[in-house]
Amino acid sequence: MIAVRKSKRILSNCRICGDSAVHINYGVISCASCKMFFYRNINVEQRETLKCDFNDNCEINIYNRHICSFCRLEKCFAMGMQRELIRGSRSTKNRKKNRPTTTRPLLVRQDKKEQPQQFPTLNLLQSDVSTLNADQWNLLSNLIHCYDEHGGLPYAQHFIKEQNSLPLKCRFKCAAIGEFFRQMLHEGQLIYEKNGDFLSLSSQDRSTLIHTTVKHTSCFGGTFILYQTQLMDYESFFQSGIILFGLPAMVSAKLLSDLFDSDMTLIKLVISILAFSTIDYVVYENTASVEMKKFIEIIHVQDMYTDLSWRYLLYKYGHTEAVLRFSNLIRCIFNANSAIIQATALDEFPAIIDYVVKRTERILVTDR
């Protein structure tokens, strides 16, 4: 029955998002959603308000087409949609000129002076309707801004540029890759140097969290940087990774990278949640566990960050898609656990984690 229903009805897939499409709209085979999107955003005034938060390079598909209007409109043009084919566009345009616009004023809060500082990564702060209050928006902005400043991505980008300047045979050697991971993962931990929730904990609890969570934040955050820089697409890099960490670990890391949500803000929030994780059960270690002095405070921070992430999902995607994306995040965490277990079988990963733990502890605990 499903095959019969598909047979004559569907002409093709939408050239913009890949959804089912029956008609050619404005010169391109496209779905009803992309047709209406193009129609509503084609006027010059509307286009000037659009902005991409992710370097103008968003992938547009049926699941994320509503995330970045700028890149979606750019893809409409790239696929061949033409504004000249919109019927009655002139009369519509004239009608719009003769009536006051109600869309723009709604985006401006009346208490403009009292707004927290807004970072360019979160233009969502300008919306009237939100599942988050002002304090939560401020926390969200600070967490994302802190990651963008200290997350280790600039170091990775510099490393790639440096390697690409070398002769082909000298690129991405094991020694260079090992040092790259040590420095990148260490820099990634420094995002907590500006985290007030982390610094408010006792030195014992900070030390305990560093020892128990670094392997999680390093694996998840490190793979996220590999995802952003597409380093695993370099054959020589991947092969050196196999030598250092083993084939199963690299395969798991690649799978984790493929599972990552396209919403980078969400991934950055998950890394913050993992930093306050209170369970360490991935691998057996022959060391005595250290009890946390204020366990409840740490749980409170983790709950606060998790609630923040969920409210962000509800705000941006609605309940149904929020559930799907949150479920995928749990899959990502399980995949990261698998990669940790597999990488621990060789000496390099534990040595890197030990290096990162000691340096991070010295900066965030001992020297304070």
Sine and cosine of phi, psi and omega as CSV:
sin_phi,cos_phi,sin_psi,cos_psi,sin_omega,cos_omega
0.00,0.00,-0.59,0.80,0.01,-1.00
-0.91,0.41,-0.64,0.77,-0.01,-1.00
-0.90,0.44,-0.62,0.78,0.00,-1.00
-0.91,0.41,-0.65,0.76,-0.04,-1.00
-0.92,0.40,-0.51,0.86,-0.02,-1.00
-0.98,0.17,-0.42,0.91,-0.29,-0.96
-0.85,0.53,-0.89,0.45,-0.18,-0.98
-0.98,-0.19,-0.22,0.98,-0.11,-0.99
-0.98,0.21,-0.71,0.71,-0.11,-0.99
-1.00,0.06,0.86,-0.51,0.06,-1.00
-0.97,0.23,-0.69,0.73,-0.04,-1.00
-0.16,-0.99,-0.23,-0.97,0.12,-0.99
-0.98,-0.21,0.51,-0.86,0.04,-1.00
-0.87,0.50,0.77,-0.63,-0.02,-1.00
-0.95,0.32,-0.23,0.97,-0.04,-1.00
-1.00,-0.02,-0.80,0.60,-0.12,-0.99
-0.87,-0.49,-0.17,0.99,0.02,-1.00
1.00,0.00,-0.01,1.00,0.03,-1.00
-0.94,0.35,0.23,-0.97,0.05,-1.00
-0.89,0.45,0.66,-0.75,-0.03,-1.00
-0.69,-0.72,0.65,-0.76,-0.03,-1.00
-0.92,-0.39,-0.51,0.86,-0.13,-0.99
-0.87,-0.50,0.33,-0.94,0.16,-0.99
-1.00,-0.07,0.86,-0.51,-0.03,-1.00
-0.88,-0.47,0.83,-0.56,0.03,-1.00
0.83,0.56,0.52,0.85,0.10,-1.00
0.99,-0.13,0.00,1.00,-0.07,-1.00
-0.67,-0.74,0.64,-0.77,0.12,-0.99
-0.90,0.43,0.88,-0.48,-0.09,-1.00
-0.47,-0.88,0.39,-0.92,0.00,-1.00
-0.98,0.17,0.16,-0.99,-0.02,-1.00
-0.90,0.44,-0.59,0.81,-0.02,-1.00
-0.90,0.44,-0.73,0.69,-0.01,-1.00
-0.94,0.33,-0.52,0.85,0.07,-1.00
-0.87,0.49,-0.77,0.64,-0.02,-1.00
-0.93,0.37,-0.58,0.81,0.03,-1.00
-0.87,0.49,-0.73,0.68,0.00,-1.00
-0.89,0.46,-0.67,0.74,-0.03,-1.00
-0.88,0.47,-0.66,0.76,-0.08,-1.00
-0.98,0.20,-0.39,0.92,-0.12,-0.99
-0.93,-0.36,0.12,0.99,-0.14,-0.99
-0.98,0.19,-0.42,0.91,-0.05,-1.00
-0.94,0.34,0.48,-0.88,-0.13,-0.99
-0.86,0.50,-0.67,0.74,-0.04,-1.00
-0.87,0.49,-0.67,0.74,-0.01,-1.00
-0.93,0.36,-0.65,0.76,-0.03,-1.00
-0.89,0.46,-0.55,0.84,-0.03,-1.00
-0.93,0.38,-0.36,0.93,0.00,-1.00
-1.00,0.08,-0.21,0.98,-0.07,-1.00
-0.99,0.16,0.61,-0.80,0.00,-1.00
-0.46,-0.89,0.64,-0.77,0.05,-1.00
-0.99,-0.11,0.71,-0.70,0.03,-1.00
-1.00,-0.05,0.01,1.00,-0.14,-0.99
-0.76,-0.65,0.75,0.66,0.14,-0.99
0.90,0.43,0.47,0.88,0.09,-1.00
0.83,0.56,0.57,0.82,-0.09,-1.00
-0.66,-0.75,0.63,0.77,-0.04,-1.00
-0.98,0.19,0.65,-0.76,0.14,-0.99
-0.98,0.20,0.73,-0.68,-0.02,-1.00
-0.94,-0.33,0.87,-0.50,0.09,-1.00
-0.60,-0.80,-0.04,-1.00,-0.10,-1.00
-0.89,0.46,-0.45,0.89,-0.08,-1.00
-1.00,0.06,-0.46,0.89,-0.08,-1.00
-0.83,-0.55,0.24,0.97,-0.12,-0.99
-0.88,0.48,-0.40,0.92,-0.03,-1.00
-1.00,0.01,-0.03,1.00,-0.09,-1.00
-0.96,0.27,-0.77,0.64,-0.08,-1.00
-0.85,-0.53,0.98,-0.20,-0.01,-1.00
-0.92,0.40,-0.56,0.83,-0.02,-1.00
-0.87,0.49,-0.80,0.59,-0.04,-1.00
-0.93,0.37,-0.52,0.86,0.03,-1.00
-0.92,0.40,-0.68,0.74,0.02,-1.00
-0.92,0.38,-0.63,0.77,0.05,-1.00
-0.87,0.49,-0.62,0.78,0.01,-1.00
-0.94,0.35,-0.57,0.82,0.08,-1.00
-0.83,0.55,-0.74,0.68,0.02,-1.00
-0.92,0.39,-0.66,0.75,-0.03,-1.00
-0.89,0.46,-0.56,0.83,0.00,-1.00
-0.99,0.17,-0.18,0.98,0.10,-0.99
0.93,-0.37,0.16,0.99,0.06,-1.00
-0.91,0.42,0.63,-0.77,-0.08,-1.00
-0.81,-0.59,0.78,-0.62,0.00,-1.00
-0.93,0.37,-0.41,0.91,0.00,-1.00
-0.91,0.42,-0.35,0.94,-0.03,-1.00
-1.00,0.05,0.00,1.00,0.06,-1.00
-0.99,0.16,0.88,-0.48,-0.04,-1.00
-0.95,0.32,0.65,-0.76,0.10,-1.00
0.92,0.38,0.39,0.92,-0.06,-1.00
-0.91,0.42,-0.55,0.83,-0.02,-1.00
-0.92,0.39,-0.71,0.70,-0.02,-1.00
-0.91,0.41,-0.60,0.80,0.04,-1.00
-0.90,0.44,-0.66,0.75,-0.02,-1.00
-0.90,0.44,-0.65,0.76,0.00,-1.00
-0.92,0.40,-0.63,0.78,0.02,-1.00
-0.89,0.46,-0.61,0.79,-0.01,-1.00
-0.92,0.39,-0.55,0.83,-0.01,-1.00
-0.93,0.36,-0.50,0.87,-0.09,-1.00
-1.00,0.02,0.03,1.00,0.02,-1.00
-0.77,-0.64,0.55,-0.84,0.00,-1.00
-0.92,0.39,0.61,-0.79,0.00,-1.00
-0.99,0.13,0.74,-0.68,0.00,-1.00
-0.97,-0.23,-0.14,0.99,-0.08,-1.00
-0.97,0.23,-0.74,0.67,-0.10,-0.99
-0.91,0.42,-0.72,0.69,-0.03,-1.00
-0.86,0.52,-0.50,0.87,-0.02,-1.00
-0.91,0.41,-0.35,0.94,-0.04,-1.00
-1.00,0.10,-0.10,0.99,-0.06,-1.00
-0.94,-0.35,0.85,-0.53,0.02,-1.00
-0.97,0.26,0.54,-0.84,0.01,-1.00
-0.95,0.30,-0.53,0.85,0.00,-1.00
-1.00,0.01,0.82,0.58,-0.14,-0.99
-0.88,0.48,-0.58,0.81,-0.05,-1.00
-0.93,0.36,-0.41,0.91,-0.08,-1.00
-1.00,-0.06,0.02,1.00,-0.03,-1.00
-0.94,0.35,0.60,-0.80,0.13,-0.99
-0.93,0.38,0.32,-0.95,0.01,-1.00
-0.85,0.53,0.72,-0.69,-0.05,-1.00
-0.97,-0.23,0.75,-0.67,0.03,-1.00
-0.99,-0.16,0.53,-0.85,-0.07,-1.00
-0.88,0.47,-0.36,0.93,0.00,-1.00
-0.96,0.29,-0.22,0.98,-0.07,-1.00
-0.74,-0.67,0.95,0.32,0.09,-1.00
-0.94,0.35,-0.17,0.99,0.03,-1.00
-0.86,0.51,-0.35,0.94,-0.05,-1.00
-0.88,0.48,-0.32,0.95,-0.09,-1.00
-1.00,0.08,0.02,1.00,-0.06,-1.00
-0.99,0.16,0.54,-0.84,0.00,-1.00
-0.97,0.24,-0.65,0.76,-0.11,-0.99
-0.98,-0.19,0.83,-0.56,-0.06,-1.00
-0.49,-0.87,0.50,-0.87,0.11,-0.99
-1.00,0.01,0.01,1.00,-0.01,-1.00
-0.90,-0.44,0.59,-0.81,0.07,-1.00
-1.00,0.04,0.01,-1.00,-0.09,-1.00
-0.88,0.47,-0.65,0.76,0.01,-1.00
-0.90,0.43,-0.62,0.79,0.01,-1.00
-0.93,0.36,-0.63,0.78,0.07,-1.00
-0.89,0.46,-0.66,0.75,-0.01,-1.00
-0.90,0.43,-0.68,0.74,0.05,-1.00
-0.89,0.46,-0.69,0.73,0.02,-1.00
-0.87,0.50,-0.71,0.70,0.01,-1.00
-0.87,0.49,-0.70,0.71,-0.04,-1.00
-0.91,0.41,-0.66,0.75,0.00,-1.00
-0.89,0.45,-0.70,0.71,-0.03,-1.00
-0.94,0.35,-0.68,0.73,0.00,-1.00
-0.89,0.46,-0.65,0.76,0.01,-1.00
-0.89,0.45,-0.66,0.75,0.04,-1.00
-0.90,0.43,-0.70,0.71,-0.03,-1.00
-0.87,0.49,-0.53,0.85,-0.02,-1.00
-0.99,0.16,-0.58,0.81,-0.18,-0.98
-0.77,-0.64,0.27,0.96,-0.13,-0.99
-0.98,0.19,-0.10,1.00,0.03,-1.00
0.99,-0.12,-0.12,0.99,-0.02,-1.00
-0.90,0.43,-0.70,0.71,0.02,-1.00
-0.84,0.54,-0.62,0.79,0.02,-1.00
-0.89,0.45,-0.67,0.74,0.00,-1.00
-0.90,0.43,-0.66,0.75,0.01,-1.00
-0.91,0.42,-0.63,0.77,0.05,-1.00
-0.91,0.42,-0.63,0.77,0.01,-1.00
-0.88,0.47,-0.69,0.73,0.00,-1.00
-0.89,0.46,-0.71,0.71,0.01,-1.00
-0.88,0.48,-0.65,0.76,0.01,-1.00
-0.91,0.42,-0.69,0.72,0.00,-1.00
-0.92,0.39,-0.63,0.78,-0.01,-1.00
-0.93,0.37,-0.29,0.96,0.04,-1.00
-0.99,0.12,-0.18,0.98,-0.01,-1.00
-1.00,0.06,0.33,-0.94,0.14,-0.99
-0.86,0.51,0.48,-0.88,-0.08,-1.00
-0.80,0.60,-0.67,0.74,-0.07,-1.00
-0.94,0.34,-0.27,0.96,-0.06,-1.00
-0.98,-0.20,0.01,1.00,-0.09,-1.00
-1.00,0.10,0.60,-0.80,0.14,-0.99
0.81,0.58,0.74,0.68,0.09,-1.00
-0.97,0.23,0.35,-0.94,-0.10,-1.00
-0.84,0.54,-0.69,0.73,-0.02,-1.00
-0.88,0.47,-0.68,0.73,0.01,-1.00
-0.92,0.39,-0.62,0.78,0.00,-1.00
-0.92,0.39,-0.67,0.74,0.03,-1.00
-0.87,0.50,-0.71,0.70,0.03,-1.00
-0.92,0.39,-0.60,0.80,0.04,-1.00
-0.85,0.52,-0.75,0.67,-0.01,-1.00
-0.91,0.42,-0.65,0.76,0.01,-1.00
-0.87,0.50,-0.75,0.66,-0.06,-1.00
-0.96,0.29,-0.67,0.74,-0.02,-1.00
-0.89,0.45,-0.72,0.69,-0.03,-1.00
-0.93,0.36,-0.56,0.83,0.07,-1.00
-0.90,0.43,-0.72,0.69,0.01,-1.00
-0.89,0.46,-0.59,0.81,0.01,-1.00
-0.88,0.47,-0.51,0.86,0.01,-1.00
-0.96,0.29,-0.32,0.95,-0.07,-1.00
-0.96,0.28,-0.09,1.00,0.07,-1.00
-0.89,0.46,-0.37,0.93,-0.03,-1.00
-1.00,0.08,-0.09,1.00,0.08,-1.00
-0.92,0.40,-0.40,0.91,0.01,-1.00
-0.95,-0.32,0.14,0.99,-0.04,-1.00
-1.00,-0.02,0.94,-0.33,-0.04,-1.00
-0.88,0.47,-0.56,0.83,0.01,-1.00
-0.91,0.42,-0.62,0.78,0.02,-1.00
-0.95,0.32,-0.70,0.71,-0.06,-1.00
-0.94,0.34,-0.35,0.94,0.01,-1.00
-0.97,0.25,-0.24,0.97,0.00,-1.00
-0.97,0.24,0.35,-0.94,0.06,-1.00
-0.92,0.40,0.36,-0.93,-0.01,-1.00
-0.88,0.48,-0.57,0.82,0.03,-1.00
-0.90,0.43,-0.69,0.73,-0.01,-1.00
-0.94,0.34,-0.60,0.80,0.07,-1.00
-0.88,0.47,-0.69,0.72,0.00,-1.00
-0.89,0.45,-0.69,0.72,-0.01,-1.00
-0.89,0.45,-0.69,0.72,0.02,-1.00
-0.89,0.46,-0.67,0.74,0.01,-1.00
-0.87,0.50,-0.71,0.70,-0.03,-1.00
-0.91,0.40,-0.57,0.82,-0.10,-0.99
-1.00,-0.06,-0.37,0.93,-0.11,-0.99
-0.94,-0.33,-0.26,0.96,-0.09,-1.00
-0.85,0.53,-0.63,0.77,0.00,-1.00
-0.88,0.47,-0.56,0.83,0.00,-1.00
-0.96,0.27,-0.77,0.63,-0.02,-1.00
-0.91,0.40,-0.55,0.84,0.02,-1.00
-0.93,0.36,-0.71,0.70,-0.01,-1.00
-0.91,0.41,-0.75,0.66,-0.03,-1.00
-0.93,0.37,-0.76,0.65,-0.02,-1.00
-0.93,0.37,-0.62,0.79,0.03,-1.00
-0.91,0.42,-0.68,0.73,0.04,-1.00
-0.91,0.42,-0.56,0.83,0.04,-1.00
-0.89,0.46,-0.64,0.77,0.05,-1.00
-0.93,0.38,-0.64,0.77,0.07,-1.00
-0.88,0.48,-0.60,0.80,0.04,-1.00
-0.91,0.42,-0.70,0.71,-0.03,-1.00
-0.92,0.39,-0.60,0.80,-0.05,-1.00
-1.00,-0.05,-0.14,0.99,-0.03,-1.00
0.85,0.52,0.55,0.84,-0.03,-1.00
-0.90,0.43,-0.52,0.85,-0.04,-1.00
-0.96,0.30,-0.12,0.99,0.10,-0.99
-0.99,0.17,-0.23,0.97,0.09,-1.00
-0.99,0.17,0.88,-0.47,-0.07,-1.00
-0.86,0.51,-0.69,0.73,-0.04,-1.00
-0.92,0.40,-0.58,0.82,0.05,-1.00
-0.91,0.42,-0.72,0.69,-0.02,-1.00
-0.89,0.45,-0.66,0.75,-0.01,-1.00
-0.91,0.41,-0.64,0.77,0.06,-1.00
-0.91,0.42,-0.59,0.81,0.06,-1.00
-0.89,0.46,-0.61,0.79,0.04,-1.00
-0.89,0.45,-0.67,0.75,0.01,-1.00
-0.90,0.44,-0.65,0.76,-0.07,-1.00
-0.98,0.20,-0.68,0.73,-0.17,-0.99
-0.90,-0.44,-0.18,0.98,-0.01,-1.00
1.00,-0.10,0.49,-0.87,-0.02,-1.00
-0.89,0.46,-0.72,0.69,-0.02,-1.00
-0.85,0.53,-0.65,0.76,-0.01,-1.00
-0.91,0.41,-0.66,0.75,0.00,-1.00
-0.93,0.37,-0.60,0.80,0.05,-1.00
-0.90,0.43,-0.68,0.73,0.03,-1.00
-0.90,0.44,-0.64,0.77,0.03,-1.00
-0.91,0.42,-0.64,0.77,0.03,-1.00
-0.91,0.41,-0.64,0.76,0.04,-1.00
-0.90,0.43,-0.66,0.75,0.06,-1.00
-0.87,0.49,-0.69,0.72,0.02,-1.00
-0.87,0.50,-0.65,0.76,0.00,-1.00
-0.94,0.35,-0.42,0.91,-0.03,-1.00
-0.99,0.10,-0.28,0.96,-0.09,-1.00
-0.82,0.57,0.65,-0.76,0.07,-1.00
-0.91,0.41,0.55,-0.83,0.02,-1.00
-0.95,0.32,-0.28,0.96,0.04,-1.00
-0.99,0.12,0.98,-0.20,-0.09,-1.00
-0.94,0.34,-0.45,0.89,0.07,-1.00
-0.86,0.51,-0.65,0.76,0.00,-1.00
-0.90,0.43,-0.68,0.74,0.00,-1.00
-0.90,0.44,-0.64,0.76,0.01,-1.00
-0.90,0.44,-0.59,0.81,0.05,-1.00
-0.92,0.40,-0.63,0.78,0.00,-1.00
-0.89,0.45,-0.64,0.77,0.03,-1.00
-0.87,0.48,-0.62,0.79,0.05,-1.00
-0.91,0.42,-0.62,0.78,0.03,-1.00
-0.90,0.44,-0.71,0.71,-0.03,-1.00
-0.88,0.47,-0.50,0.87,-0.02,-1.00
-0.92,0.40,-0.33,0.94,0.02,-1.00
-0.92,-0.39,0.35,0.94,0.04,-1.00
-0.94,0.35,0.66,-0.75,-0.08,-1.00
-0.96,-0.28,0.07,1.00,0.02,-1.00
-0.90,-0.44,0.62,-0.78,0.02,-1.00
-0.72,-0.70,1.00,0.00,-0.14,-0.99
-0.80,-0.60,0.19,0.98,-0.13,-0.99
-0.92,0.39,-0.77,0.64,0.00,-1.00
-0.73,-0.69,0.46,-0.89,0.04,-1.00
-0.98,0.20,0.75,-0.66,0.06,-1.00
-0.79,-0.61,0.72,-0.70,-0.07,-1.00
-0.99,0.13,0.84,0.54,0.03,-1.00
-0.72,-0.69,0.51,-0.86,-0.01,-1.00
-0.96,0.29,0.69,-0.73,0.02,-1.00
-0.97,0.26,0.56,-0.83,0.00,-1.00
-0.94,-0.33,0.80,-0.60,-0.01,-1.00
-0.97,0.24,0.58,-0.82,0.02,-1.00
-1.00,0.09,0.61,-0.79,-0.07,-1.00
-0.95,0.31,-0.66,0.75,-0.02,-1.00
-0.81,-0.59,0.95,0.32,-0.05,-1.00
-0.85,0.53,-0.66,0.75,-0.06,-1.00
-0.89,0.45,-0.62,0.79,0.01,-1.00
-0.89,0.45,-0.64,0.77,0.00,-1.00
-0.92,0.38,-0.67,0.74,0.06,-1.00
-0.87,0.49,-0.63,0.77,0.00,-1.00
-0.88,0.48,-0.69,0.73,0.01,-1.00
-0.90,0.43,-0.70,0.72,0.01,-1.00
-0.88,0.48,-0.69,0.73,0.04,-1.00
-0.89,0.46,-0.65,0.76,-0.01,-1.00
-0.89,0.45,-0.69,0.73,0.00,-1.00
-0.93,0.36,-0.61,0.79,0.02,-1.00
-0.92,0.40,-0.69,0.72,0.04,-1.00
-0.89,0.46,-0.64,0.77,0.04,-1.00
-0.87,0.49,-0.70,0.72,0.00,-1.00
-0.90,0.44,-0.67,0.75,0.00,-1.00
-0.91,0.41,-0.68,0.73,0.02,-1.00
-0.90,0.43,-0.61,0.80,0.07,-1.00
-0.88,0.48,-0.70,0.72,0.03,-1.00
-0.88,0.48,-0.72,0.70,0.01,-1.00
-0.88,0.48,-0.68,0.73,-0.02,-1.00
-0.88,0.47,-0.70,0.72,-0.15,-0.99
-1.00,0.07,-0.51,0.86,-0.16,-0.99
-0.83,-0.55,-0.23,0.97,-0.11,-0.99
1.00,0.09,0.22,-0.97,-0.19,-0.98
-0.90,0.44,-0.74,0.68,-0.11,-0.99
-0.88,0.48,-0.78,0.63,-0.03,-1.00
-0.95,0.31,-0.48,0.87,0.07,-1.00
-0.88,0.48,-0.66,0.75,0.03,-1.00
-0.89,0.46,-0.70,0.72,-0.01,-1.00
-0.89,0.45,-0.69,0.72,-0.03,-1.00
-0.94,0.35,-0.62,0.79,0.03,-1.00
-0.92,0.40,-0.64,0.77,0.05,-1.00
-0.89,0.46,-0.63,0.78,0.02,-1.00
-0.91,0.41,-0.57,0.82,0.04,-1.00
-0.89,0.46,-0.62,0.78,0.04,-1.00
-0.90,0.44,-0.65,0.76,0.08,-1.00
-0.86,0.51,-0.66,0.75,0.01,-1.00
-0.88,0.47,-0.67,0.75,-0.01,-1.00
-0.91,0.42,-0.66,0.75,0.06,-1.00
-0.89,0.45,-0.63,0.78,0.04,-1.00
-0.90,0.43,-0.64,0.77,0.05,-1.00
-0.89,0.46,-0.64,0.77,0.05,-1.00
-0.87,0.49,-0.67,0.74,0.03,-1.00
-0.88,0.47,-0.68,0.73,0.00,-1.00
-0.89,0.46,-0.63,0.78,0.01,-1.00
-0.89,0.45,-0.73,0.68,-0.01,-1.00
-0.86,0.51,-0.70,0.71,-0.04,-1.00
-0.94,0.35,-0.62,0.78,-0.01,-1.00
-0.94,0.34,-0.45,0.89,-0.02,-1.00
-0.93,0.36,-0.29,0.96,0.00,-1.00
-0.91,0.42,-0.42,0.91,0.06,-1.00
-0.96,-0.28,0.25,-0.97,-0.13,-0.99
-0.98,0.22,-0.44,0.90,-0.18,-0.98
-0.91,0.42,-0.74,0.68,-0.05,-1.00
-0.89,0.46,-0.77,0.64,0.05,-1.00
-0.85,0.53,-0.59,0.81,0.01,-1.00
-0.91,0.40,-0.66,0.75,0.02,-1.00
-0.91,0.42,-0.70,0.71,0.00,-1.00
-0.88,0.47,-0.67,0.75,0.03,-1.00
-0.88,0.48,-0.66,0.75,0.04,-1.00
-0.89,0.46,-0.73,0.68,-0.03,-1.00
-0.90,0.43,-0.67,0.74,0.00,-1.00
-0.87,0.50,-0.74,0.67,-0.06,-1.00
-0.90,0.43,-0.69,0.73,-0.01,-1.00
-0.94,0.35,-0.65,0.76,0.00,-1.00
-0.92,0.40,-0.67,0.74,0.01,-1.00
-0.89,0.45,-0.62,0.78,0.00,-1.00
-0.90,0.44,-0.63,0.78,-0.04,-1.00
-0.97,0.23,-0.69,0.73,-0.15,-0.99
-0.99,-0.11,-0.17,0.99,-0.03,-1.00
-0.80,-0.60,-0.88,0.47,-0.14,-0.99
-0.90,0.43,-0.70,0.71,-0.10,-1.00
-0.99,0.11,0.07,1.00,-0.03,-1.00
-0.97,-0.22,0.00,0.00,0.00,0.00
